[in-house]
């Protein structure tokens, strides 16, 4: 059983179903300590989310003959970076995460760089496919030169077989950088844009379902199930790209597809049981297509995305719904203030921290409702 605190909201039983792991992983938690976090995450919920992820790792005391112990390192960054916890047993990392205080500036690339150096230090081999970095941040780099470092270090991580995932605390995708996004996807990681501090728990669910490293087994339907309130960026595949969603009776939902590269796309909603198309649309000159529907009865829907004229590139797909989420998972995290100024990302996640149970069950193919955005 993974270590759990009252403030975390991912249940052990669900963690086991998200995707199995034999352990032996090396994970870097890279956490933003810039001053803007005082406004955007006043309850330090990114620290709660980081501890949730750390608690999902296998400590030395939890290791068995079939599951090796994991290792974790904790890095904070502001205008520079600092390795707060050298690669070691996850059981000792929570108190270090709690000690993070705010400074100034945002240099994401330095945090990634420091994590890579610690994860690949002499004696910490091997690296490829067993290593992952998860970044919790609220913005873009303060300086243009910093952006170049973030891109190059993210690419370096991928070349070393390190899976890297970003959770950006921001309500908009307008400031996303396509090259950072491309490097993250090429590493096998998740890129999420998060509209409120509590939603960082949903980002943890996405990272776990996707697999923290190449050793992890991807959770059931994790790459093709649409989560209510979450937009996921994907590489356009040859032919059709199909996603699924379980709609409830009376639920009104809409699906938005955005071409992040200059590609042309068609989006179609299909009734799975009837085998018929419901509605279609194309991205056209705006690069965005939206389709909506009200389900008269509970139904499984396919969202089929097709390239027009053999286009290739990156797109995002997300779903909004009218039915509130319900959950049996509670949290003792502090109350939230409305987030203020944000920058950056390409996958939006809009589930509250108390909704992680529903996010995970949706990943696993269980029909749940969603919050109208």
C-alpha positions in Angstrom: 0.0 0.0 0.0 1.3 3.4 -0.9 1.8 6.0 1.9 -1.2 8.3 2.1 -1.9 11.4 4.1 -5.3 13.0 4.8 -4.6 15.8 2.4 -4.1 13.5 -0.6 -7.0 12.4 -2.7 -5.8 9.5 -4.8 -7.0 6.2 -3.3 -4.6 3.3 -3.0 -7.1 0.9 -4.7 -7.4 3.2 -7.7 -3.6 3.8 -7.9 -3.2 0.0 -8.4 -5.7 0.1 -11.3 -4.3 3.2 -13.1 -1.3 1.3 -14.3 1.0 -1.3 -12.7 4.7 -0.8 -12.1 7.4 -3.1 -10.9 9.1 -0.2 -9.2 12.8 0.6 -9.6 12.0 4.0 -11.0 13.8 7.3 -10.6 11.5 10.3 -10.4 12.3 14.0 -10.3 9.7 16.4 -8.8 10.5 19.9 -10.1 8.5 22.5 -8.2 8.0 26.2 -9.0 9.0 28.5 -6.1 8.5 31.8 -7.9 6.8 34.7 -6.2 3.7 34.5 -8.5 2.7 31.3 -6.8 1.7 33.4 -3.8 -1.2 34.7 -5.8 -1.9 31.7 -8.1 -1.5 28.9 -5.5 -2.0 30.5 -2.1 -2.8 27.2 -0.5 0.3 25.6 -1.8 -1.8 22.9 -3.5 1.0 22.2 -6.0 2.9 20.9 -2.9 -0.1 18.7 -1.9 -0.2 17.4 -5.5 3.6 16.7 -5.5 3.2 14.8 -2.2 0.3 12.8 -3.7 2.6 11.7 -6.5 5.4 11.0 -4.1 3.1 8.9 -2.0 2.3 6.8 -5.1 5.9 5.8 -5.3 7.2 2.6 -3.7 9.4 3.3 -0.6 12.1 1.0 0.7 9.7 -0.2 3.4 7.0 -1.0 0.9 9.3 -2.9 -1.6 8.5 -6.6 -2.2 10.0 -9.4 -4.2 7.8 -8.2 -7.1 8.1 -4.5 -6.6 11.5 -2.8 -6.2 11.8 0.5 -4.3 11.6 3.7 -6.2 13.8 6.7 -5.8 12.9 10.4 -5.9 14.6 13.8 -6.0 13.0 17.2 -5.2 14.1 20.3 -7.0 12.8 23.8 -6.5 13.3 26.7 -9.0 12.7 30.4 -9.2 15.3 32.5 -10.9 17.7 29.6 -10.3 17.3 26.0 -9.0 18.2 24.0 -6.0 18.2 20.3 -5.3 16.4 20.1 -2.0 16.4 16.3 -1.7 19.0 14.2 -3.4 17.9 11.0 -5.1 16.7 8.7 -2.3 13.8 7.0 -0.5 10.4 8.7 -1.2 9.5 8.3 2.5 11.8 11.2 3.4 10.7 13.6 0.7 7.3 14.9 1.9 8.8 17.1 4.7 11.2 18.6 2.2 8.4 19.4 -0.2 6.6 21.2 2.6 9.6 23.3 3.3 9.5 25.1 -0.1 9.1 28.8 0.2 8.6 31.5 -2.4 11.4 33.5 -4.0 11.4 35.4 -7.3 11.7 34.8 -11.1 10.9 31.8 -13.2 13.6 29.7 -14.8 11.9 26.4 -15.6 14.9 25.2 -17.6 17.2 25.4 -14.7 14.9 23.1 -12.6 14.8 20.5 -15.4 18.5 20.8 -15.8 19.2 20.2 -12.1 16.8 17.3 -12.0 18.5 15.6 -15.0 22.0 16.1 -13.4 20.8 14.5 -10.2 19.0 11.6 -11.9 22.0 10.8 -14.1 24.8 11.4 -11.5 27.5 8.7 -11.3 26.1 5.8 -9.4 22.5 6.6 -10.3 22.4 4.6 -13.5 20.6 3.2 -15.4 18.4 6.0 -16.8 16.6 5.2 -20.0 12.9 4.2 -19.7 13.0 4.0 -15.9 13.2 7.7 -15.2 10.7 10.5 -15.2 10.4 14.3 -14.4 7.2 16.0 -13.3 7.2 19.8 -13.4 4.7 21.9 -11.3 4.7 25.5 -12.4 2.4 28.5 -13.1 4.1 30.1 -16.1 6.6 30.6 -18.7 10.2 31.5 -18.2 10.9 35.1 -17.1 13.5 35.6 -19.9 13.5 34.7 -23.5 16.9 32.9 -23.0 15.2 30.9 -20.3 12.7 29.5 -22.8 15.5 28.3 -25.0 17.0 26.4 -22.0 13.6 24.9 -21.2 13.3 23.6 -24.7 16.9 22.2 -24.9 16.7 20.5 -21.5 13.3 19.0 -22.2 14.7 17.7 -25.5 17.8 16.4 -23.6 15.5 14.6 -21.1 13.8 12.8 -24.0 17.1 11.8 -25.6 18.1 10.2 -22.4 14.9 8.2 -22.1 13.5 10.4 -19.4 9.7 10.9 -19.6 8.9 14.5 -18.7 5.4 15.9 -17.9 4.4 19.5 -17.3 1.5 20.8 -15.2 1.0 24.5 -16.0 -1.3 26.5 -13.6 -3.1 28.8 -16.1 -6.6 29.2 -17.4 -5.6 29.7 -21.1 -3.7 27.8 -23.8 -2.9 31.0 -25.7 0.6 31.3 -24.3 1.6 27.7 -25.1 4.9 27.1 -26.8 4.7 24.5 -29.5 8.3 23.5 -29.3 8.2 22.8 -25.5 5.0 20.8 -26.1 6.5 18.9 -28.9 9.5 17.9 -26.8 7.3 16.8 -24.0 5.1 14.6 -26.2 8.2 13.1 -27.9 9.4 12.0 -24.5 6.2 10.2 -23.8 5.0 12.7 -21.2 1.8 14.7 -20.5 1.5 18.5 -21.0 -1.4 19.9 -19.0 -2.8 23.5 -18.6 -4.5 23.8 -15.2 -7.0 26.6 -14.6 -7.0 26.5 -10.8 -4.7 25.4 -8.0 -6.8 22.5 -6.9 -6.8 20.9 -10.4 -3.1 20.0 -9.9 -4.4 16.8 -8.3 -6.0 16.0 -11.7 -2.7 16.5 -13.4 -1.2 13.9 -11.0 -3.9 11.5 -12.1 -3.1 12.1 -15.8 0.7 11.6 -15.2 0.0 8.4 -13.3 -2.4 7.1 -15.9 0.0 7.9 -18.7 2.9 6.2 -16.8 5.6 8.2 -15.0 8.3 6.3 -16.9 8.7 3.8 -19.7 8.5 1.0 -17.2 5.0 1.8 -16.2 2.0 0.1 -17.7 -0.4 2.6 -19.2 -3.8 2.7 -17.4 -6.8 1.3 -19.2 -8.0 3.6 -22.0 -5.7 6.3 -20.6 -4.6 7.6 -24.0 -8.1 7.5 -25.6 -10.7 8.3 -23.0 -11.8 11.9 -22.8 -11.9 13.3 -19.3 -14.5 15.9 -18.6 -12.9 19.4 -18.4 -9.5 18.2 -19.7 -8.0 18.9 -23.1 -5.2 16.6 -24.2 -2.6 17.3 -26.8 -1.7 14.5 -29.2 0.4 13.8 -32.2 -1.9 13.4 -35.3 -1.9 9.7 -36.3 -2.2 8.4 -39.8 -5.9 7.8 -40.7 -8.3 8.4 -37.8 -7.7 9.4 -34.2 -10.5 8.0 -32.0 -11.4 9.0 -28.5 -14.3 7.8 -26.3 -16.7 9.3 -23.8 -19.5 7.9 -21.7 -22.4 10.4 -21.7 -25.2 10.4 -19.1 -28.9 10.8 -19.9 -29.7 14.5 -20.2 -26.1 15.6 -20.4 -25.2 18.4 -22.7 -21.5 18.3 -23.7 -19.3 19.9 -26.4 -15.9 18.8 -27.8 -13.3 21.3 -28.9 -10.4 20.4 -31.2 -7.6 22.8 -31.9 -4.9 22.5 -34.4 -1.7 23.5 -32.6 0.4 23.0 -35.8 -0.9 24.4 -39.1 -3.0 21.3 -39.9 -6.5 20.8 -41.2 -8.8 18.5 -39.2 -12.3 17.1 -39.3 -14.1 16.2 -36.0 -17.1 13.8 -35.9 -19.2 12.6 -33.0 -20.5 9.0 -33.4 -23.1 7.0 -31.5 -21.2 3.8 -30.7 -24.2 1.5 -30.3 -26.0 2.8 -33.3 -22.9 3.1 -35.5 -24.0 6.4 -36.8 -22.6 9.9 -37.1 -24.2 12.6 -34.8 -22.5 15.8 -36.0 -19.3 16.9 -37.7 -17.2 20.0 -38.1 -13.9 21.1 -39.5 -11.2 23.3 -38.0 -11.1 25.6 -41.1 -9.2 28.9 -41.1 -9.5 29.4 -37.4 -7.8 26.1 -36.5 -10.6 25.3 -34.0 -13.6 23.1 -34.4 -16.4 22.6 -31.8 -19.2 20.1 -31.8 -22.0 19.7 -29.2 -24.8 17.3 -28.3 -27.4 16.6 -25.7 -27.7 12.9 -24.8 -31.3 11.8 -24.5 -30.2 8.6 -22.8 -26.9 7.1 -21.4 -24.6 6.4 -24.4 -21.1 5.8 -25.4 -19.8 8.4 -27.9 -16.7 8.2 -30.1 -14.9 11.4 -31.1 -13.2 10.7 -34.4 -10.6 13.2 -35.6 -9.3 12.8 -39.2 -6.6 14.7 -41.0 -7.6 16.6 -44.1 -5.3 16.4 -47.1 -2.9 14.0 -45.2 -1.9 16.7 -42.7 0.5 15.9 -39.8 1.2 17.7 -36.6 -0.1 18.3 -33.0 -3.6 19.0 -32.0 -5.6 19.2 -28.7 -9.0 17.7 -27.9 -11.1 18.5 -24.9 -14.6 18.0 -23.6 -16.9 20.2 -21.4 -20.2 19.0 -19.9 -23.2 20.3 -18.0 -23.4 17.6 -15.3 -21.5 18.3 -12.1 -19.0 15.7 -10.9 -19.8 13.7 -7.9 -17.1 12.0 -5.8 -16.6 10.1 -2.5 -13.0 11.4 -2.2 -12.5 14.3 0.3 -9.5 16.5 0.9 -8.4 18.6 3.9 -6.4 20.9 1.7 -6.8 24.6 2.6 -9.5 26.8 0.9 -8.6 28.3 -2.4 -8.5 31.8 -3.7 -9.4 32.5 -7.3 -6.2 32.3 -9.4 -5.1 35.6 -10.9 -2.3 36.1 -13.4 -1.1 33.1 -15.4 0.9 32.0 -18.4 1.4 29.1 -20.6 0.4 25.4 -21.6 -1.3 23.2 -24.1 -3.5 20.7 -22.3 -6.1 22.1 -20.0 -7.4 20.3 -16.9 -10.3 21.8 -15.0 -11.1 19.3 -12.3 -11.0 20.2 -8.6 -8.8 18.4 -6.2 -11.8 16.7 -4.7 -12.6 15.3 -8.1 -9.6 13.1 -8.6 -11.6 10.0 -7.9 -13.9 10.8 -10.8 -10.9 11.7 -13.0 -9.4 8.3 -12.3 -12.6 6.4 -12.8 -13.1 8.2 -16.1 -9.7 7.1 -17.2 -10.7 3.6 -16.3 -13.8 3.8 -18.5 -16.4 4.5 -15.8 -19.1 7.0 -16.8 -19.0 10.1 -14.8 -20.4 13.6 -15.2 -18.5 16.8 -15.6 -18.5 20.5 -14.7 -19.7 23.0 -17.2 -16.7 25.3 -17.9 
